[in-house]
Amino acid sequence: MTARALLATAFLFYSTVSMAAAPPRDDSPTASVLCYHIVESPQDPRMEISRETFRQHLRYLQLTGYNVIPLRHLYEYVVGKRASIPANAVVITIDDGWRSAYTEAFPELQRLKMPFTLFIYPNIIGQTNHALTWKQVKQMSDAGVDIQSHSLNHPFLTQRRHAELDDKAYATWLEREMAESRKILEKQTGRKVSFIAYPYGDYDGKVTKAAAAAGYEAALTCDYGRVKKGSDPLRMRRVIIEKRMDFAAFRHYLGATPMELAQMTPLPGQIVDPAITPSTVISARIPNFQNLDPRTVGMALVSGGGPTPFTYDPRDGSITLTIQDAINSLKGKYHRALVWATDSKGRRREATWTFRLPDPLPPTTALPVVTPVSTPPLPKPADAPIPAGGGVTMRTSDVKESRAGAVGP
């Protein structure tokens, strides 16, 4: 056998082995569980995010093909009680019980009709000016917010963190942290508590068994990753959102991978003047459009308000979005266009660029109104009083001299 034939045989063998060993692709949908803590509270240097960052995250989820679902739906999917969940599913959770969950997150999520779960440890409620009150907890629960447990006192839960406790004392303490929290929350909300989020993400086999023994159906960790059908319901993964995470990292952790774009309009960084153009056209072309599922291609202006219709041509990969009455609909200075799709391997692809509007004109300063000062009119010569004695007396000779020096008749 020649060397070329040997190489061909070896190539065929390894290709066959590789193809046989490759696991079948699992197209079952997965979900990302987001974990927030505090919105707009500078007292926390790490876990706090700004109000505008939180709103940017929600606009991104709303406009770019994500589907926010209740935690209960994801749990039912994981254990086989629900057949499926939507593509690009996301669950929103908020930990601890800080007041910003009521003042910042609750209004925004209600306005967008996005469900969320609030994990509370009861011994924070009403204890500081930055914590929730039970009245606020009840109001959110009555409005449909899912209130669940975050233990009683928010301690580390594993035994290695409590070396001073022997096995019996630790088991008693752990049971109280689990069960007492659930009991208080059910009493305050009038609703069943079925889930727990491990404080600090600190858990092990003993903790998961204690959670199940306390009646919890599922538990959430701080381990990064997606949740899929068949995941361990007592070790559900999450994406932790914190102050250092920028928008690019947020999208990456949700699964976005780069997409190539060409012929963007407006150009990246270009200044667009809506006063000159009555409508703003945002467009691009996807060079590798053949590798994308055309049903999943989308485009949005994530810095704008609500969804805007777009058109996509699967024959050449061109995509266009037109904003009518741009001068009224575009608020702010910088605007971000985003294109997304799912490729043939099931991966989410994204590309984004920004353009800007002109700087606003400085406000005109009105000149001060000057009020003229009125002065009394001078008396006319004919009206001038003739002094009686003591005044100026003109002689006849003075009059003659005056007339002699006059010009004219």
Buried (B, 14 or more C-beta within 10 A) or exposed (E): EEEEEEEEEEEEEEEEEEEEEEEEEEEEBBBBBBBBBBBBBEEBEEBBBBBEBBBBBBBBBBBBBBBBBBBBBBBBBBBEEBEEBBBBBBBBBBBBBBBBBBBBBBEBBBEBEBBBBBBBBBBBBBEEEBBBBBEBBBBBBEEEBBBBBBBBBBBBBBBEEBEEBEEEEBBEBBEBBBBBBBBBBBEBBEEEBBBBBBBBBBBEEBBBEBBBEBBBBBBBBBEEBBBBBEBBBBBBBBBBBBBEBEBEEBBBBBBBEEBEBEEBBBEEEEEBEBEEEEEBEBBBBBEEBEBBEEEBBBBBBBBBEEEBEBEBEBEEBBBBBBBEEBBEBBEEEEBBBBBBBBBEEBEBBBBBBBBBBEEEEEEEEEEEEEEEEEEEEEEEEEEEEEEEEEEEEEEEEEEEEEEEEEEEE
